[in-house]
Amino acid sequence: MPSSSRRRSDHAEPLLDWQLDEIREAFNIFDADATGKVSYSELRAAMRALNYNPKRSELRSLVEEVDPSLTGFVDFEGFLAIMSKHARAVDVRSEVDAIFALFAGDRKNISEANLREAAKEIGENMSDDDIRAMVQALSNDSGAISQEAFARIMMPRQMGDDLDLVDD
């Protein structure tokens, strides 16, 4: 079996879209010449950019898993395999709660104003109508997004959540 398909099977739990985006962005930053590969030193820098600082022995073991020939380079699939293991070890709910706190500030909900401010900070040009529509779609008629609603949006659905969508 090719090693890339073996790596894909290592992804027991799906990554959230934002996790995959962060992993891809970090890889692309350190793959400055766009070869689709990073050197081991670039690999370590990319991992640190994602707040993963393995000890040298752990890094060596991870590299041997994704680059058994020890070519000196790791492709995106290998980087994804490494970072997927790390991402699964991180408490996703805690991270989602921290992101919620950034949006909501000291409030218990994310308001239109919070969302507008966050969009501005990340350079996203959203109209008032778009922001209003987002909040309305995600709130329970309160005019704001609760922490639980935010978590349901950000976190992967559990197996069986779709069962109520299946006709008997």
C-alpha positions in Angstrom: 0.0 0.0 0.0 1.5 3.4 -0.8 2.5 5.4 2.2 0.3 8.4 1.3 -2.8 6.2 1.5 -1.6 4.8 4.8 -1.2 8.3 6.1 -4.7 9.2 5.2 -6.1 6.3 7.2 -4.3 7.7 10.2 -6.9 10.5 10.4 -9.2 8.7 12.8 -11.2 11.8 13.5 -11.8 14.5 10.9 -10.1 17.8 11.3 -12.2 20.9 11.5 -12.0 23.1 8.5 -10.1 25.8 10.4 -7.6 23.2 11.7 -6.9 22.0 8.2 -6.7 25.6 6.9 -4.1 26.4 9.7 -2.1 23.3 8.9 -2.1 24.0 5.1 -1.2 27.7 5.7 1.7 26.9 8.0 3.0 24.3 5.5 2.7 26.8 2.6 4.5 29.5 4.5 7.5 27.3 5.1 7.4 25.7 1.6 8.5 29.1 0.3 9.7 27.7 -3.1 6.4 25.8 -3.6 8.0 22.4 -4.1 5.4 20.6 -2.1 8.1 19.6 0.4 9.7 21.2 3.5 13.1 20.3 4.9 13.3 18.9 8.4 14.3 22.3 9.8 11.4 24.0 8.0 9.1 21.2 9.3 10.1 22.0 12.9 9.6 25.7 12.3 6.1 25.0 10.8 5.2 22.8 13.7 6.3 25.6 16.2 4.2 28.1 14.3 1.2 25.8 15.1 2.3 25.6 18.8 3.7 22.1 18.6 7.2 21.8 20.0 8.1 18.2 20.2 11.3 17.0 21.8 14.1 16.1 19.3 13.5 12.4 19.9 9.8 12.7 19.3 10.4 14.7 16.1 12.8 12.1 14.9 10.2 9.4 15.4 7.5 11.4 13.7 9.8 12.1 10.7 10.7 8.4 10.4 7.0 7.6 10.2 6.3 10.0 7.3 9.7 9.8 5.6 11.0 6.3 6.1 13.7 6.8 3.5 15.0 9.8 5.4 15.2 12.0 2.3 15.5 15.2 4.4 12.1 16.4 3.3 8.5 16.0 4.2 5.6 16.5 1.8 2.2 18.0 2.8 0.6 14.6 3.4 3.4 13.8 5.8 3.0 17.1 7.6 -0.7 16.7 7.7 -0.3 13.2 9.2 2.0 14.6 11.9 -0.2 17.6 12.7 -3.4 15.6 12.6 -2.1 13.4 15.5 -1.2 16.6 17.4 -4.6 18.2 16.6 -6.5 15.2 17.9 -4.6 15.4 21.2 -5.6 19.0 21.7 -8.8 19.8 23.5 -10.9 21.2 20.7 -13.7 22.4 22.9 -11.3 24.5 25.0 -9.9 26.0 21.8 -13.5 26.7 20.5 -14.4 28.3 23.8 -11.2 30.5 23.6 -12.2 31.6 20.1 -15.7 32.4 21.3 -14.3 34.5 24.1 -12.3 36.5 21.6 -15.5 37.3 19.6 -17.7 37.8 22.6 -15.4 39.7 24.9 -16.8 39.9 28.4 -20.4 39.1 27.1 -22.1 35.7 27.1 -23.1 36.0 23.4 -21.6 37.1 20.1 -23.6 40.1 18.9 -23.7 41.7 15.5 -21.3 44.4 16.8 -18.8 41.7 18.0 -19.0 39.9 14.6 -18.6 43.2 12.7 -15.5 44.1 14.8 -14.0 40.6 14.3 -14.6 40.7 10.6 -12.9 44.1 10.4 -9.9 42.9 12.4 -9.3 40.0 10.0 -9.8 42.2 7.0 -13.1 40.6 6.0 -15.4 43.1 4.2 -18.9 42.1 5.3 -22.0 44.1 4.8 -24.4 44.9 7.6 -27.0 42.7 5.9 -24.5 39.7 5.8 -23.6 40.1 9.4 -27.3 40.4 10.4 -28.2 37.3 8.4 -25.4 35.3 10.0 -26.4 36.2 13.5 -30.1 35.6 12.7 -29.3 32.2 11.2 -27.1 31.2 14.2 -29.0 32.6 17.1 -32.1 31.4 18.9 -34.1 34.6 18.2 -32.0 36.4 20.8 -30.2 38.5 18.2 -26.9 37.0 19.4 -25.0 33.7 19.1 -24.7 31.7 22.3 -21.5 29.8 23.3 -23.3 26.5 22.8 -24.5 27.5 19.3 -21.0 28.7 18.4 -19.5 25.4 19.6 -22.0 23.4 17.6 -21.0 25.3 14.5 -17.3 25.0 15.1 -17.0 21.5 16.3 -17.3 18.3 14.2 -20.6 16.5 14.4 -20.7 13.3 16.3 -21.6 10.0 14.5 -25.3 9.5 14.8 -26.2 13.3 14.8 -27.4 12.8 11.2 -29.7 9.9 12.1 -32.7 12.2 12.6 -32.3 13.3 9.0 -32.8 9.7 7.7 -36.3 8.7 6.8 -37.7 5.6 8.4 
